[in-house]
Amino acid sequence: MLPDELLDQLRATFPCRELQLQQLAALYSQSLPFPPLLVAHGLPCTGKSALIKAFLEAASLPHVIVNCRECITGRHLLERTVGGCLDALDATGDGKMDRRPYSRTENLSSLVVNLQKMLEGRRDKFIVVFDGIDAQREAPPTLLPALTRFGEIISNLSVIMITTLPPSLLHKPGIPHLNFPAYTRQDLITILSASPPKIFFTTPSSEQFPDYTPDLAAEDDAWLWNRFLTAVWESISKHTGRDLVSFRNTSLRLWREFVAPIVDGTFGTRDFSRLMVNRRHLFQTEDAVLDRIIKKTANNTAVAKRKTIQHDLPYYTTHLLISAYLASYNPSRTDTTYFMKHSDKRKNKRKVCSHSGITKSKHRRIPRHLLTPSPFPLDRLLAIFRSLLDAPVPQLADIYTQIATLTSMRLLVRVGGMVGADPLDASARWRVNFGWEWVRSLGRSVGIEVGEYLVGGVDG
């Protein structure tokens, strides 16, 4: 168990989490064996990650915390776990470990072997915390069941999983779970009341108010802030933004406007009822709840008329996305017509010739940009990409790396193929995962009218 002084310090830092602290202290006591696996689950903004990190640091337990939300792929997670373990062991050990044997961690089997090599001969337990493991992108299906067995395979290893919901595919009974319930109304007010903001940026002068001491100012800050939090909860946060972060942000946005009549001398620091009547409009609008409010002015009228959101992308990445869209929506047989270098692409559109004596079809064709995207090979994408550029691509622009990045962002989606195959295989086929409005705005940002290169054209 932790000393009483450290437990009291953690209770003061994390109020309303005494039960979770007691459970952590009981599970990770130096006099008892650590559990091979612990699942800590709870909704966002309930103090899971912060409390576990502070507890492990206060108990001086050797550990590493891996933020799974920052890992792009499953392999990235494995290699980051190995690197974090090496850094933690170097910090707690006498010398620096040789990192060359651990340079490659391609799968879960390699991770087990590397962890066994690292922890071989150590007497004390080592803890690996996977924060947000349920939010891991491109995770293999065996990731969670495999991590539950690591503590059994490696005797001096303990794993902690921090998730939003308790995972149901662990395939192992008897796993201890640590629940972090959502904060109640009284819990939120208690937590935020511990650090009240000041009413006055600068304490009133002692000549004008000789009896208003700093201690009295701190007492007024706490008294008014506590009642203000109750009013914010009942009027706004009770119906939206019920978590700790949203409640705190909403309260801080309203605080300065709420205490403005006190600062200018209209009301006193204890005139809460009169202040609520005077400032009631603050609790009747949505300004404090919304993160951004864009106001129309004379200067940004043109910006307000835009129907799509502009994204700042690199120059060649923008051309890659435009080329991928054209490859998805144009038939391959029309590439020579629209993308040959020696011809004028804008004047070379195919037109339907009408001859006398031939009856026109009464069926109207659906515009191509309203259809679903078709798959295309990688070499066709690169050919269209080269034709859209007037100058050669420099060597510094790694096109294949940009394609892999766009795939991880789900702007390009691979169609078919074997699972785990090379994503840049020449035989792979792709399709785009965005629509016409967005690619049109991308084209206009680099001076390309995408509709002029689309078979059949697009009006507007």
C-alpha positions in Angstrom: 0.0 0.0 0.0 1.1 3.6 -0.5 2.0 5.7 2.5 -0.9 7.7 3.9 0.8 10.9 3.0 0.9 10.0 -0.7 -2.7 8.8 -0.6 -3.9 12.0 1.0 -2.0 14.0 -1.6 -3.6 12.0 -4.5 -7.0 12.4 -2.9 -6.6 16.2 -2.8 -5.4 16.2 -6.4 -8.2 13.9 -7.6 -11.3 14.6 -5.5 -14.3 12.3 -5.8 -12.0 9.4 -6.8 -11.3 7.9 -3.4 -12.7 4.5 -4.3 -10.6 4.2 -7.4 -7.5 5.2 -5.5 -8.1 2.5 -2.9 -8.6 -0.1 -5.5 -5.4 0.8 -7.3 -3.5 0.8 -4.0 -4.8 -2.6 -3.2 -4.1 -4.1 -6.6 -0.6 -2.7 -7.0 0.7 -3.1 -3.5 4.5 -3.9 -3.2 3.7 -6.7 -0.7 1.3 -8.5 -3.0 1.7 -9.9 -6.6 0.4 -7.5 -9.3 -2.5 -8.6 -11.5 -1.3 -9.7 -15.0 -4.1 -7.5 -16.5 -6.3 -4.6 -15.4 -9.1 -3.0 -17.5 -9.9 0.6 -16.5 -12.9 1.8 -18.3 -15.2 4.9 -18.1 -16.6 7.7 -20.2 -14.3 10.5 -21.5 -13.3 13.2 -19.0 -13.6 10.9 -15.9 -10.0 11.0 -14.9 -8.9 7.6 -15.9 -5.6 8.4 -17.6 -4.6 11.2 -15.2 -5.3 9.2 -12.1 -3.5 6.1 -13.2 -0.5 8.1 -14.4 -0.3 10.0 -11.1 -0.6 6.8 -9.0 2.2 5.0 -10.8 4.5 8.0 -10.5 3.7 8.4 -6.8 4.2 4.7 -6.1 7.6 4.8 -8.1 6.5 1.8 -10.1 8.5 1.2 -13.3 6.0 1.7 -16.1 5.4 3.1 -19.6 2.3 4.7 -20.9 1.5 4.2 -24.6 -1.0 6.7 -26.1 -2.8 4.5 -28.6 -4.7 7.5 -30.2 -1.3 8.8 -31.5 -0.5 5.5 -33.3 -1.5 5.4 -37.0 -1.3 1.6 -37.5 -1.1 -1.6 -35.5 2.6 -1.9 -36.2 3.2 1.7 -35.1 1.6 0.8 -31.8 3.9 -2.3 -31.4 7.1 -0.4 -32.2 6.1 2.5 -30.0 5.5 0.1 -27.1 9.0 -1.4 -27.5 10.6 2.1 -27.7 8.7 3.3 -24.6 9.7 0.2 -22.7 13.4 0.7 -23.6 13.3 4.4 -22.5 11.6 3.5 -19.2 14.1 0.7 -18.5 17.0 3.0 -19.3 15.6 5.6 -16.9 15.3 3.0 -14.0 18.4 0.9 -14.8 22.1 1.4 -14.3 23.1 1.5 -17.9 21.7 2.0 -21.4 20.4 -1.0 -23.2 21.5 -2.0 -26.7 18.6 -1.1 -29.0 19.8 -2.9 -32.1 18.1 -6.3 -31.3 14.8 -4.5 -30.9 14.9 -2.5 -34.1 12.0 -4.4 -35.8 8.7 -5.3 -34.2 6.4 -6.4 -37.0 3.7 -8.4 -35.2 2.5 -9.5 -31.7 4.8 -12.5 -31.6 7.8 -10.2 -32.1 6.5 -7.9 -29.3 6.3 -10.8 -26.9 9.8 -11.9 -27.7 11.3 -8.4 -27.4 9.5 -7.8 -24.0 10.8 -11.2 -22.7 14.4 -10.2 -23.7 14.0 -6.8 -22.0 12.6 -8.0 -18.7 14.7 -11.1 -18.4 16.4 -11.2 -15.0 14.3 -8.4 -13.5 12.8 -9.1 -10.1 10.4 -6.2 -9.9 7.3 -5.9 -11.9 7.1 -3.7 -15.0 3.8 -2.1 -16.0 2.7 -1.3 -19.6 -0.3 1.0 -19.9 -2.2 1.1 -23.2 -4.2 4.3 -23.0 -7.2 4.3 -25.4 -6.6 0.9 -26.8 -10.2 0.7 -28.0 -9.5 3.7 -30.3 -6.5 2.1 -32.0 -6.7 2.5 -35.8 -6.0 -0.4 -38.1 -5.7 -2.8 -35.2 -5.4 -6.5 -35.9 -8.4 -8.5 -34.7 -6.2 -10.5 -32.3 -4.8 -7.4 -30.6 -6.9 -7.3 -27.4 -7.1 -11.1 -26.8 -3.3 -11.3 -27.3 -2.6 -8.4 -24.9 -4.6 -10.2 -22.2 -2.2 -13.1 -22.3 1.0 -11.1 -22.0 1.0 -11.1 -18.2 0.7 -14.9 -18.2 3.5 -15.4 -20.7 5.9 -12.9 -19.1 5.9 -13.4 -15.4 7.2 -9.9 -14.4 4.9 -7.9 -16.7 1.6 -6.3 -15.9 -0.7 -4.8 -18.5 -3.3 -2.0 -17.9 -5.8 -1.2 -20.6 -7.7 2.1 -20.5 -10.8 2.0 -22.5 -14.1 3.9 -22.9 -16.3 0.8 -22.6 -15.3 -2.6 -21.1 -14.1 -4.8 -24.0 -16.1 -7.9 -24.6 -13.7 -9.9 -26.8 -10.9 -10.6 -24.3 -11.6 -14.4 -24.2 -10.3 -14.7 -20.6 -12.3 -14.9 -17.4 -11.5 -13.4 -14.1 -10.0 -10.0 -15.3 -10.2 -7.2 -12.7 -12.1 -4.2 -13.9 -11.8 -0.7 -12.5 -14.8 1.5 -13.3 -14.6 5.3 -13.5 -18.3 6.5 -13.4 -19.3 9.8 -14.7 -19.1 12.7 -12.3 -22.4 13.8 -10.7 -23.5 17.4 -10.3 -22.1 17.6 -6.8 -18.9 16.0 -7.9 -18.4 18.5 -10.7 -19.1 21.5 -8.4 -16.7 20.1 -5.8 -13.9 19.7 -8.3 -14.2 23.1 -9.9 -14.7 24.8 -6.5 -11.2 23.8 -5.5 -9.7 26.5 -7.8 -11.9 29.5 -8.1 -10.9 32.3 -10.6 -10.4 35.8 -9.3 -13.1 38.4 -9.5 -10.6 41.3 -9.8 -7.5 41.0 -11.9 -5.8 43.4 -9.5 -6.9 43.7 -5.9 -8.6 47.0 -5.2 -6.3 49.7 -3.7 -6.0 49.7 0.1 -6.5 53.4 0.2 -10.0 53.2 -1.4 -11.0 49.9 0.4 -8.8 49.6 3.5 -10.7 46.6 4.9 -10.6 44.5 1.7 -7.6 42.3 2.4 -6.3 39.5 0.1 -7.8 36.9 2.4 -11.2 38.5 2.1 -10.8 38.7 -1.7 -10.1 34.9 -1.8 -13.1 34.2 0.4 -15.4 36.3 -2.0 -13.9 34.5 -5.0 -14.8 31.1 -3.6 -18.3 32.2 -2.4 -19.3 33.7 -5.7 -17.7 31.0 -7.9 -19.5 28.2 -6.0 -23.0 29.8 -6.5 -22.1 30.7 -10.1 -21.3 27.1 -10.9 -24.7 26.0 -9.6 -26.4 28.5 -11.8 -24.4 27.4 -14.9 -25.2 23.8 -14.3 -29.0 24.3 -13.8 -29.4 26.6 -16.8 -26.9 25.2 -19.4 -24.7 22.3 -18.5 -27.5 20.2 -17.1 -28.9 19.8 -20.6 -25.6 19.9 -22.6 -21.9 19.5 -21.7 -22.4 17.3 -18.7 -18.7 16.2 -18.5 -16.0 17.9 -16.5 -14.2 19.6 -19.4 -17.3 21.0 -21.0 -18.7 22.3 -17.7 -15.4 24.0 -16.9 -15.1 25.6 -20.3 -18.6 26.8 -20.2 -18.2 28.3 -16.8 -14.9 30.1 -17.6 -16.4 31.6 -20.8 -19.2 33.2 -18.8 -17.2 34.2 -15.7 -15.6 37.5 -16.9 -18.9 38.8 -18.3 -20.8 37.7 -15.2 -18.5 39.6 -12.8 -18.1 42.7 -15.0 -20.7 44.7 -13.0 -18.8 43.9 -9.8 -15.5 45.1 -11.3 -17.0 48.4 -12.5 -18.6 49.0 -9.1 -22.2 48.5 -10.0 -22.8 45.6 -7.5 -21.0 44.3 -4.5 -19.3 40.9 -4.3 -22.1 39.4 -2.3 -25.0 40.8 -4.4 -25.6 37.4 -6.2 -29.3 37.7 -6.6 -29.2 41.2 -8.2 -26.3 40.1 -10.3 -28.2 37.1 -11.7 -31.1 39.3 -12.7 -28.7 41.7 -14.4 -26.7 39.0 -16.2 -29.6 36.6 -17.0 -29.0 37.0 -20.7 -25.8 35.1 -20.4 -27.7 31.9 -19.4 -30.3 32.2 -22.2 -28.1 32.0 -25.3 -25.9 29.3 -26.8 -22.7 31.4 -27.1 -21.0 29.7 -24.1 -21.8 26.1 -25.4 -20.6 26.4 -29.0 -16.9 26.2 -29.6 -17.0 28.6 -32.6 -19.4 31.2 -33.7 -18.7 32.8 -37.1 -20.3 36.2 -37.4 -21.1 37.7 -40.7 -19.4 41.1 -41.4 -18.8 43.2 -44.4 -15.2 41.9 -44.7 -16.0 38.2 -44.7 -19.1 38.2 -47.0 -17.3 36.2 -49.6 -16.2 33.7 -47.0 -19.7 33.2 -45.8 -20.9 32.4 -49.3 -18.7 29.3 -49.5 -20.5 26.1 -49.3 -17.6 23.9 -48.5 -14.7 23.9 -46.0 -11.3 24.6 -47.4 -8.4 22.5 -46.2 -4.7 23.5 -46.5 -3.0 20.6 -48.2 0.4 20.4 -49.8 0.6 21.2 -53.5 1.4 17.7 -54.9 -1.1 16.1 -52.4 -3.9 18.3 -53.8 -3.0 17.2 -57.4 -2.9 13.5 -56.3 -6.5 13.8 -54.8 -7.7 15.5 -58.0 -6.1 12.8 -60.1 -7.6 10.1 -58.0 -11.1 11.6 -58.4 -10.7 11.8 -62.2 -9.4 8.2 -62.3 -12.5 7.1 -60.3 -15.1 8.9 -62.3 -13.7 8.9 -65.9 -13.6 5.7 -68.0 -10.1 4.6 -68.8 -10.8 4.7 -72.5 -11.1 8.5 -72.3 -7.7 9.2 -70.8 -6.1 9.8 -74.2 -8.7 12.3 -75.0 -8.6 14.4 -71.8 -5.0 14.0 -70.6 -2.7 13.8 -73.7 0.0 16.5 -73.4 0.0 17.5 -77.1 -3.7 18.4 -77.2 -5.9 21.1 -75.7 -7.8 19.3 -73.0 -10.4 22.0 -72.7 -11.4 21.8 -76.4 -11.1 18.1 -76.8 -14.3 17.0 -75.0 -16.4 14.4 -76.8 -19.6 15.6 -78.2 -22.6 13.7 -79.4 -23.0 14.2 -83.1 -26.5 14.6 -84.4 -27.3 13.6 -88.0 -30.4 14.2 -89.9 -32.7 11.3 -89.9 -31.5 9.8 -86.7 -33.8 10.1 -83.7 -32.2 11.2 -80.4 -32.5 9.0 -77.4 -35.2 10.2 -75.0 -33.3 8.7 -72.0 -31.3 11.2 -69.9 -28.0 10.0 -68.5 -27.1 10.5 -64.9 -24.1 12.8 -64.4 -20.9 10.9 -63.6 -20.2 12.8 -60.5 -23.5 11.5 -59.0 -22.5 7.9 -59.4 -20.4 5.7 -57.1 -16.6 5.9 -57.7 -15.0 3.1 -59.7 -11.7 1.4 -58.7 -8.5 2.3 -60.6 -4.9 1.0 -60.6 -2.0 2.9 -59.2 -0.2 3.4 -62.5 -3.3 5.2 -64.0 -3.4 7.5 -61.0 0.2 8.5 -61.5 -0.3 9.0 -65.3 -3.1 11.4 -64.8 -1.1 13.1 -62.0 1.8 13.7 -64.3 -0.5 15.1 -67.0 -2.0 17.7 -64.7 1.4 19.1 -63.8 3.2 21.5 -66.2 6.6 20.9 -64.6 8.4 17.7 -63.6 8.0 16.5 -60.0 11.1 17.1 -57.8 12.8 14.2 -56.1 12.0 15.7 -52.7 8.3 15.1 -53.2 7.8 11.4 -52.2 4.7 10.6 -54.0 4.3 7.1 -52.7 4.6 8.3 -49.1 1.9 10.8 -49.8 -0.4 8.1 -51.2 0.2 6.0 -48.1 -0.6 9.0 -45.9 -3.8 9.7 -47.8 -4.8 6.0 -47.4 -4.3 6.2 -43.6 -6.5 9.3 -43.7 -9.2 7.3 -45.5 -9.2 9.8 -48.4 -8.1 6.9 -50.7 -9.5 3.5 -50.0 -7.9 0.2 -51.2 -10.4 -2.1 -53.0 -9.9 -5.9 -52.7 -6.6 -7.6 -52.3 -5.1 -9.7 -49.5 -5.2 -8.5 -45.9 -1.7 -7.4 -44.8 -0.4 -7.1 -48.4 1.8 -4.2 -49.5 -0.5 -1.1 -49.7 1.5 0.3 -52.6 1.5 -2.9 -54.7 1.2 -2.1 -58.4 -1.6 -4.7 -58.8 -3.8 -3.0 -56.1 -6.9 -1.0 -57.0 -8.2 2.1 -55.3 -11.1 4.4 -55.1 -11.8 7.8 -53.6 -13.7 8.5 -50.4 -14.8 12.1 -51.0 -17.3 13.9 -53.1 -17.6 16.4 -55.9 -18.1 19.5 -53.9 -14.8 19.0 -52.0 -12.7 18.1 -55.0 -14.0 21.1 -56.9 -12.9 23.4 -54.1 -9.5 21.6 -54.1 -9.1 22.1 -57.8 -9.9 25.8 -57.6 -7.4 26.3 -54.9 -4.6 25.3 -57.4 -6.2 26.8 -60.5 -7.8 23.6 -61.9 -11.5 23.4 -62.9 -12.1 19.7 -62.3 -15.4 19.8 -64.2 -13.5 20.5 -67.5 -11.7 17.2 -67.1 -14.8 15.1 -66.2 -16.5 13.2 -68.9 -19.8 14.9 -69.7 -18.8 18.0 -67.8 -20.5 19.5 -64.8 -22.5 22.7 -64.7 -21.5 25.2 -62.0 
